[in-house]
Amino acid sequence: MKTYSSIKLNDSGKAMECPQCHASQEEKGEFCDICGTYLINRCTGHPEKGFNYNDFGEPCEEGKILGGRSRYCRFCGCMSTFYQQGILLEYKEDVTSEKNPFFPIVENIANQHPF
């Protein structure tokens, strides 16, 4: 089994460190005050180009909080905010810490959500 890169999240689902500029994120808010990156991985409610979610059902409620490695919502298949912002690479291009020490794999320390 392959381990994919993941962003370390707090118990509210917010990145503990900005995945773009690496600034600590201890203050309240959903955006990095240094580079403006959105720090919570949510379902965007937008399918990836060429994908029609209506073939499989309706999208879930936009904004559902996802895990730190989720590129897609596991409830409706729409893209995540981290994937849409380019924070998480396409799974085929994912580089693990074994290959690239500058992009370490970290555990999601958020409460265990049913996703």
Secondary structure, 3 states (H helix, E strand, C coil): CCCCCCCCECCCCEECECCCCCCECCCCCCECCCCCCECECEECCCCCCCCCHHHCCCCCCCCCECCCCCCECCCCCCEEHHHHCCCCCCHHHCCCCCCCCCCCCCCCCCCCCCC
